[in-house]
Amino acid sequence: MNLAVVGHVEWVEFVRVDHVPAPGEIVHALETWEEAAGGGAVAAVQLANLNGSVHFFTSLGDDEHGRRAREELAARGVTIHSTAAGAPQRRAFTYVDTNGERTISVLGRKQLPSGNDGSLPWEELARCDAVYFVSGDIAALRAARRAPVLVATARELETLRRAAERLDVLVGSGEDASERFEPGELDPSPRTVVTTSGALGGWIRPGGPFRAAPLPGPIEDAYGCGDSFAAGLTFGLAEGLPMDEAVALGARCGAAVLSGRGAYGGQLARGDWSPPPRLDRIG
């Protein structure tokens, strides 16, 4: 299939610790690593793993971290269409504690792709089976809306509100304040709203609650679970799965990442999910 992600990249340094330090405390790292991540990159790699390829519209810094991000994502099967940010690559510092919870500090302004940048092949989005919108300007969102299926994250509510484009699916979170969505916040309203709630599962509107997918292993690292969920959901809808089954596939993607190291350690590949999973309904 022809799939795309519109979103941002961060170069992330991960530090595993026993616990996140309290004010004034010093803690010792148990492990460190770094990689290109951020919501757009995580979703793009997950879709590349499921589909074999993906278009990624983004903006990259003009420094060594930006160049390393491009090389790493390309090596993971992502076709990158990027504008020059005109600044160093946005970075992030992420603690991962012994419970697998991630705590993130972001360094620098979010670098967004612009739909007004004529150097990027925005017309490609009209030929896509589905697009996941993570971040970008209004023109980028409107270009993404040309695809038959458009999924977006609730993290960018202000952009979604100003663009006034109808979404097929809005993915939000009941646990993260930056991703909460209430009915009436967007006009027109999304056709479907999916809200995740970690181990509790989540809710489809219209539809009902669903349980979380079983974990394939011990909890390792919560980084990237939400965007991997949304990418799996996007892939399922592009495949023509009913909403229940697409959400179930997304839940399996999120659970797999929770059991893996870093942004990509546990991501599902295409052969890991066939036949299509069935949603575990509550009630």
Residue pairs with C-beta under 8 A, 6 or more apart in sequence:
1 51
1 129
1 130
1 235
1 238
1 239
2 55
2 124
2 127
2 128
2 129
3 47
3 51
3 53
3 54
3 55
3 128
3 129
3 130
3 131
3 132
3 234
3 235
3 238
4 54
4 55
4 56
4 57
4 124
4 125
4 128
4 130
4 131
4 132
4 144
4 147
5 40
5 43
5 44
5 47
5 54
5 55
5 56
5 57
5 131
5 132
5 133
5 134
5 231
6 40
6 57
6 58
6 113
6 125
6 131
6 132
6 133
6 134
6 135
6 136
6 140
6 141
6 143
6 144
7 38
7 39
7 40
7 41
7 43
7 44
7 56
7 57
7 58
7 113
7 132
7 133
7 134
7 135
7 136
8 38
8 39
8 40
8 41
8 58
8 59
8 90
8 110
8 111
8 112
8 113
8 134
8 135
9 36
9 37
9 38
9 40
9 41
9 58
9 59
9 60
9 69
9 73
9 89
9 90
9 111
10 36
10 37
10 38
10 41
10 89
10 90
10 91
10 92
10 106
11 34
11 35
11 36
11 37
11 61
11 65
11 66
11 68
11 69
11 89
11 90
11 91
11 92
12 34
12 35
12 36
12 37
12 38
12 91
12 92
12 93
12 94
12 223
12 263
13 32
13 33
13 34
13 91
13 92
13 93
13 94
14 31
14 32
14 33
14 34
14 35
14 94
14 96
14 221
14 223
14 262
15 29
15 31
15 32
15 93
15 94
15 95
15 96
16 29
16 30
16 31
16 32
16 95
16 96
16 97
17 27
17 28
17 29
17 30
17 95
17 96
17 97
17 98
18 27
18 30
18 97
18 98
19 27
19 97
19 98
20 27
20 95
20 97
20 103
21 27
33 261
33 262
35 72
35 262
35 263
35 264
36 68
36 69
36 72
36 73
37 92
37 223
37 224
37 262
37 263
38 90
38 92
39 134
39 135
39 153
39 155
39 226
39 227
40 56
40 58
40 134
40 135
40 227
41 56
41 58
41 69
41 73
41 78
41 263
42 224
42 227
42 228
42 231
42 263
42 264
43 132
43 134
43 227
43 228
43 230
43 231
43 234
44 54
44 56
44 73
44 78
44 231
45 73
45 76
45 77
45 78
45 263
45 264
45 267
46 227
46 228
46 231
46 232
46 235
46 253
46 257
46 267
46 268
47 54
47 132
47 231
47 234
47 235
48 54
48 76
48 77
48 78
49 76
49 77
49 267
49 268
49 269
49 270
50 231
50 232
50 235
50 253
50 268
50 269
50 270
50 273
51 235
51 270
52 77
52 270
53 77
53 79
54 77
54 78
54 79
55 79
55 81
55 124
55 125
55 128
56 73
56 78
56 79
56 80
56 81
56 82
57 81
57 82
57 113
57 120
57 122
57 125
57 136
57 140
58 80
58 81
58 82
58 83
58 111
58 113
59 82
59 83
59 84
59 85
59 111
59 112
59 113
59 114
60 66
60 67
60 69
60 70
60 80
60 82
60 83
60 84
60 85
60 89
60 111
61 69
61 85
61 87
61 88
61 89
61 90
61 111
62 84
62 85
62 86
62 87
62 88
63 88
63 89
65 88
65 89
65 91
66 85
66 88
66 89
69 89
70 80
70 82
73 80
74 80
76 264
81 113
81 120
81 121
81 124
82 113
82 120
83 113
83 114
83 117
83 119
83 120
85 111
87 108
87 109
87 111
88 108
89 108
89 111
90 106
90 107
90 108
90 109
90 110
90 111
91 106
91 107
91 108
92 104
92 105
92 106
92 107
93 104
93 105
93 107
94 102
94 103
94 104
94 105
94 223
95 102
95 103
95 104
96 102
96 221
96 222
96 223
97 103
99 219
100 219
100 220
100 221
100 222
100 258
101 222
102 221
102 222
102 223
104 223
110 135
112 135
112 136
112 137
112 140
113 120
113 135
113 136
113 137
113 140
114 136
114 137
114 139
114 140
115 122
115 136
115 137
115 138
115 139
115 140
115 141
115 142
115 143
116 137
116 139
122 140
122 143
125 131
125 143
125 144
125 146
125 147
126 143
126 146
126 147
128 147
129 147
129 148
129 149
129 238
130 147
130 148
130 149
130 150
130 151
130 234
130 235
130 237
130 238
131 144
131 147
131 149
131 150
131 151
131 234
132 151
132 152
132 153
132 230
132 231
132 234
133 140
133 141
133 144
133 150
133 151
133 152
133 153
133 156
134 152
134 153
134 155
134 156
134 227
135 153
135 155
135 156
135 159
136 144
136 156
136 159
137 159
138 159
138 162
138 163
141 152
141 159
141 160
141 163
141 165
142 163
142 165
144 150
145 163
145 165
145 166
149 168
149 169
149 234
149 237
149 238
150 165
150 167
150 168
150 169
151 167
151 168
151 169
151 170
151 171
151 230
151 233
151 234
151 237
152 160
152 167
152 169
152 170
152 171
153 170
153 171
153 172
153 179
153 226
153 227
153 230
154 160
154 170
154 171
154 172
154 173
154 179
154 180
154 181
155 178
155 179
157 181
157 185
157 186
160 167
160 170
160 186
161 185
161 186
161 187
164 187
164 188
166 188
166 189
166 190
166 191
167 186
167 190
167 191
168 190
168 191
168 192
168 237
169 190
169 191
169 192
169 193
169 194
169 233
169 234
169 237
170 181
170 186
170 190
170 192
170 193
170 194
171 179
171 194
171 195
171 196
171 226
171 229
171 230
171 233
172 179
172 180
172 181
172 193
172 194
172 195
172 196
173 179
173 180
173 195
173 196
173 197
173 226
174 180
174 195
174 196
174 197
174 200
174 202
174 203
175 196
175 197
175 198
176 226
179 226
181 193
181 195
183 189
183 193
183 205
192 204
192 205
192 206
192 207
192 243
193 204
193 205
194 202
194 203
194 204
194 205
194 233
194 247
194 250
195 202
195 203
195 205
196 202
196 226
196 229
196 254
197 203
198 212
199 212
200 212
201 209
201 210
201 211
201 212
201 251
201 280
201 282
202 209
202 210
202 212
202 247
202 251
203 209
203 210
204 210
204 243
204 244
204 247
207 243
207 244
208 281
208 282
208 283
209 281
209 282
209 283
210 244
210 247
210 248
210 251
210 279
210 280
210 281
210 282
211 280
211 281
211 282
212 251
212 254
212 255
213 248
213 251
213 252
213 254
213 255
213 277
213 280
214 255
215 255
215 258
215 259
216 255
216 256
216 259
216 266
217 259
217 266
218 259
219 258
219 259
220 258
220 259
220 260
220 261
220 265
220 266
221 257
221 258
221 260
221 261
221 262
221 265
222 258
223 257
223 262
223 263
224 257
224 262
224 263
224 264
225 254
225 255
225 257
225 258
226 254
228 250
228 253
228 254
228 256
228 257
228 267
229 250
229 251
229 253
229 254
230 250
231 250
231 253
232 246
232 249
232 250
232 251
232 252
232 253
232 254
232 268
232 273
233 246
233 247
233 249
233 250
235 246
235 249
236 245
236 246
236 247
236 248
236 249
236 250
236 276
237 243
237 246
239 246
239 276
241 249
241 276
244 278
244 279
244 281
245 276
245 277
245 278
245 279
247 279
248 276
248 277
248 278
248 279
248 280
249 273
249 276
249 277
251 279
252 268
252 272
252 273
252 277
253 267
253 268
256 266
256 267
256 268
256 272
257 263
257 264
257 265
257 266
257 267
258 266
259 266
260 266
260 267
